[in-house]
Amino acid sequence: MTLHHLSSTEPPRCPTVLLVEDEPFVREVTSLILQSAGFEVLTAADALEAMQIYDHSMGKVDLIMTDVVLPGCSGDELGQELRRLSPRIAILLTSGYGEAGSIAESLDAGTYFLAKPYTKRSLVEKIEQILAALPFRRVAAQAG
């Protein structure tokens, strides 16, 4: 029997989040929170690393969660670049800076915002809300 035949009996995969955060402690804690909530998490420290990880993920990333302020380019710029590659990818921007209100008001469709600091519950609820709103994810989310 080949692996191809076995794949039809595999359970649906966990949603995958690409977490882009330049602060190591915040990246690690956020990754642990998301993993404990049942998400698969890929992590990157900056936009360049995020693009490399995304390129190698073979389309399995469901959501990009990125800090607005990153070394090299902003999280918003990263999101726009990834949206060019995958128009239906969901993007969650996070920020603890004062401009958070103006960011939240100027988001494109499929881009969401969560202010820092966030609680474990508010983070998980926001991501679940985003994934549930994606039409191509509903069937998989309901199956699990």
Residue pairs with C-beta under 8 A, 6 or more apart in sequence:
11 144
12 140
12 143
12 144
13 40
13 60
13 140
14 38
14 39
14 40
14 144
15 39
15 40
15 62
15 63
15 127
15 131
15 137
15 140
15 141
16 39
16 40
16 41
16 42
16 57
16 60
16 61
16 62
16 63
17 34
17 39
17 40
17 41
17 42
17 61
17 62
17 63
17 64
17 65
17 127
18 42
18 43
18 44
18 50
18 53
18 54
18 57
18 61
18 63
18 64
18 65
19 27
19 30
19 31
19 34
19 41
19 42
19 43
19 44
19 65
19 66
20 43
20 44
20 45
20 46
20 47
20 49
20 50
20 64
20 65
20 66
20 67
20 70
20 75
20 78
21 27
21 30
21 43
21 44
21 45
21 66
21 67
22 45
22 46
22 67
22 69
22 70
22 71
23 67
24 45
26 67
27 43
27 45
30 65
30 123
31 41
31 43
33 120
33 123
33 124
34 41
34 123
34 124
34 127
35 41
37 124
37 127
39 127
42 53
42 57
42 61
44 50
44 52
44 53
46 70
46 71
46 72
47 66
47 70
47 71
47 72
47 73
47 75
47 77
47 78
47 81
48 72
50 64
50 66
50 78
50 82
51 78
51 81
51 82
54 61
54 64
54 82
54 85
59 86
61 86
61 89
62 89
62 90
62 131
62 134
62 137
63 89
63 90
63 91
63 92
63 127
63 130
63 131
64 78
64 79
64 82
64 89
64 90
64 91
64 92
65 92
65 94
65 127
66 75
66 78
66 79
66 91
66 92
66 93
66 94
67 75
67 93
67 94
67 95
68 74
68 75
68 76
68 93
68 94
68 95
68 97
68 99
68 100
68 103
69 75
69 95
69 97
70 78
75 93
75 94
75 95
76 93
76 103
79 91
79 93
79 111
82 89
82 91
83 89
83 91
83 108
83 110
83 111
88 110
88 134
88 136
89 110
90 110
90 111
90 112
90 130
90 131
90 134
91 110
91 111
91 112
92 111
92 112
92 113
92 114
92 126
92 127
92 130
93 103
93 107
93 111
93 112
93 113
93 114
94 113
94 114
94 115
94 116
94 118
95 103
95 113
95 115
95 116
96 115
96 116
96 117
100 113
100 115
103 113
104 113
104 115
107 113
112 126
112 130
114 122
114 123
114 126
118 126
131 137
131 141
132 138
132 141
